[in-house]
């Protein structure tokens, strides 16, 4: 089983090792340090790849703003809090003329090819 496994050396500060051991004591689903490090590294790389794919921006807002976003969502401004933020950003950053032009083109496309859009 271990023939295909390569060994590496990892140097860590004593405080980090202590925190890892405390975590392992509290989370018995991890058999040992090696398993924890392998899983943590895989998860970190997947998360990093997902963030790169989504090209999103992660922000942290205070309770006041989160309550405001939730209230806007509840009042039908958007389906999700993220949708509320997207609409606010769009209305703030995208010139009104660009939105109006996009709407005109969309309706024009519908008038020209309604059978394609209705599907």
N, C-alpha and C positions, 0 to 999 in steps of 0.2 A: 504494500500500500504506500509506503513512504518513499519508494524508489523514484517516483516522478516529482517529488517535492524538493524544491530548492531551499536551502537554509540561508537566511540573511542575518546580519547583526544590526541591532537597533540600540542606540544609546539614548537613555532617557534620564532626566533629572529625578532624584529621589522623591521629590514631591509628586511628580507625575505618576511614578510607580505606585506610591502610596494611594493616590486617588484611584488608580486603576484597580488596585487590590480591594479597596473599599467597594467600588462598583461591582467587582466580581462577587464579593461576599453578599451583596444585596441583590444580585441577579444570577441565580444558580443555573440559568439556562445556558450560560457560557461555561464551557468546561475548564478553560484556562486562559492565560494571557494571550497565547498565540491565536486561539480561536477568536477572541475578542478583537485583537488587532486586525486579523484577516477580514472579519465581517465589517469592522468600522472603516477600514480602508476601501473595501468594495462599495459600501454605502456612500462614502464621501465621493468617490469617483463617479458613481451613478448620478448623485445629486448634482455634481459639478457639470456633468454632461447634459443633464436635463435642463439646468439653468441656461446653458449655452444654447440649447435647441430652442427653448421658449423665448429667448431674448427679452425676457421680462425684467421688470425693475421691482425689487423688493424694498418696501418702505415700512417703517414702523411708526404708527400714529398713536397718539395719546387717547385716553378714554373719551375725552370730549369729542374728538374728531370721529372716533369709531361710533359713538352714539349718533352723531349727525349723519354718518353714512348709513347706519342701520335705519334711521328714521326716513331718509330719502328712499331707501329700498322699500320699506314698508308702505310708503305713499306712492309706489309705482314708478319712481323715477328710473329704476333699472331693476333687473332680476336679482342681482347680487351686489354686494358692496364694491367688488372689483369693477362691475359694470358702471356703478355710480362714478367711481374715480375716472374710468375711461371717458364717460360722457362729459365730465367736468373738464378733463384735459382737452378733449376734442373741441369743446366750446370755447376754451381759453386760447388754445394754440392754433387751431385751424381757422383761417380767415373765412368769414361768412360767405364771401363770393365763391370760394372753393367748394363749400358745402352746397350752395345753390346750384353751381355748375354741375356737380356730381348728381344732384337730384334731377336736374333737367336731362342729363344724359341717360340716367336710369329710366325715366319715363319715356324718353325718346326710343330707347331700346325696346321697351315693352310695347310701344305702339307699332314698331317695325316688326318685332318677332314675338308676339304674345305666346305662341305655342311653345317656344323654348323656355320662357320664364315660368309658365304655369306648371311645368313638370316638376 
